[in-house]
């Protein structure tokens, strides 16, 4: 049983899960359902092909599937046509999944791999996203200046807090990460960004990697114990 603690700052976490799906995705999402935690699941096309049945179940469970490109490249390192195809091919897969599940897609949501918005092709990629009806949700209470600047002019979804569980050695690193005010994330590791004691709500990333699946449940437990509220943005 998880004992909740009184947190000095009442805040909301908008949970997003990147680089999905792994073979463990349904187990992870059943765990979130246990605590009534909603999430946006940003998926990679190559992995969709491997775990299609699992993603149909994800849709039936009420989670939202977002576009995280087809092969997860840094889009600034490939040409414009290839970058556009990364978005388009994944978009078609998501349409097919929702059609097969018989569920109306609630919104078209996109996150660039690595937060790499395409370098010199950034403007054209934003135009493509806009033309395909991708949009920026309303992230109530997220007041970091870098995030407000990003969302004011972009269709893609950025973040304020990356758990970075891929760098953890063991479970003890979870508490260290959540307590650390210096190891902050924004656009890059060394720039200003989210930390859990701030007065801003957080758009949080956890990654759906098999290598860190055992940590996923412990991360959620610690977040729940801190008494945070979990919501979806206004779509």
Secondary structure as the mmCIF struct_conf table of DSSP 4:
data_model
#
loop_
_struct_conf.conf_type_id
_struct_conf.id
_struct_conf.beg_label_comp_id
_struct_conf.beg_label_asym_id
_struct_conf.beg_label_seq_id
_struct_conf.end_label_comp_id
_struct_conf.end_label_asym_id
_struct_conf.end_label_seq_id
HELX_LH_PP_P HELX_LH_PP_P1 UNK A 2 UNK A 4
BEND BEND1 UNK A 8 UNK A 9
STRN STRN1 UNK A 12 UNK A 20
TURN_TY1_P TURN_TY1_P1 UNK A 23 UNK A 24
HELX_RH_AL_P HELX_RH_AL_P1 UNK A 25 UNK A 34
TURN_TY1_P TURN_TY1_P2 UNK A 35 UNK A 36
STRN STRN2 UNK A 40 UNK A 43
HELX_RH_AL_P HELX_RH_AL_P2 UNK A 45 UNK A 50
BEND BEND2 UNK A 51 UNK A 51
HELX_RH_AL_P HELX_RH_AL_P3 UNK A 52 UNK A 60
TURN_TY1_P TURN_TY1_P3 UNK A 61 UNK A 62
HELX_LH_PP_P HELX_LH_PP_P2 UNK A 63 UNK A 63
STRN STRN3 UNK A 64 UNK A 67
BEND BEND3 UNK A 70 UNK A 71
HELX_RH_3T_P HELX_RH_3T_P1 UNK A 75 UNK A 77
BEND BEND4 UNK A 78 UNK A 78
HELX_RH_AL_P HELX_RH_AL_P4 UNK A 80 UNK A 101
TURN_TY1_P TURN_TY1_P4 UNK A 102 UNK A 102
STRN STRN4 UNK A 108 UNK A 108
STRN STRN5 UNK A 110 UNK A 110
HELX_RH_3T_P HELX_RH_3T_P2 UNK A 113 UNK A 115
HELX_RH_3T_P HELX_RH_3T_P3 UNK A 119 UNK A 121
HELX_RH_AL_P HELX_RH_AL_P5 UNK A 122 UNK A 131
TURN_TY1_P TURN_TY1_P5 UNK A 132 UNK A 133
STRN STRN6 UNK A 134 UNK A 134
STRN STRN7 UNK A 138 UNK A 138
TURN_TY1_P TURN_TY1_P6 UNK A 140 UNK A 141
HELX_RH_AL_P HELX_RH_AL_P6 UNK A 145 UNK A 151
TURN_TY1_P TURN_TY1_P7 UNK A 152 UNK A 152
BEND BEND5 UNK A 153 UNK A 153
BEND BEND6 UNK A 155 UNK A 156
BEND BEND7 UNK A 160 UNK A 160
STRN STRN8 UNK A 161 UNK A 162
HELX_RH_3T_P HELX_RH_3T_P4 UNK A 165 UNK A 167
BEND BEND8 UNK A 169 UNK A 170
TURN_TY1_P TURN_TY1_P8 UNK A 171 UNK A 171
HELX_RH_AL_P HELX_RH_AL_P7 UNK A 172 UNK A 179
BEND BEND9 UNK A 181 UNK A 183
STRN STRN9 UNK A 185 UNK A 185
BEND BEND10 UNK A 186 UNK A 188
TURN_TY1_P TURN_TY1_P9 UNK A 189 UNK A 190
BEND BEND11 UNK A 191 UNK A 191
STRN STRN10 UNK A 194 UNK A 194
TURN_TY1_P TURN_TY1_P10 UNK A 196 UNK A 197
BEND BEND12 UNK A 198 UNK A 200
STRN STRN11 UNK A 202 UNK A 207
HELX_RH_3T_P HELX_RH_3T_P5 UNK A 210 UNK A 212
HELX_RH_AL_P HELX_RH_AL_P8 UNK A 213 UNK A 225
TURN_TY1_P TURN_TY1_P11 UNK A 226 UNK A 227
STRN STRN12 UNK A 229 UNK A 230
STRN STRN13 UNK A 234 UNK A 234
#
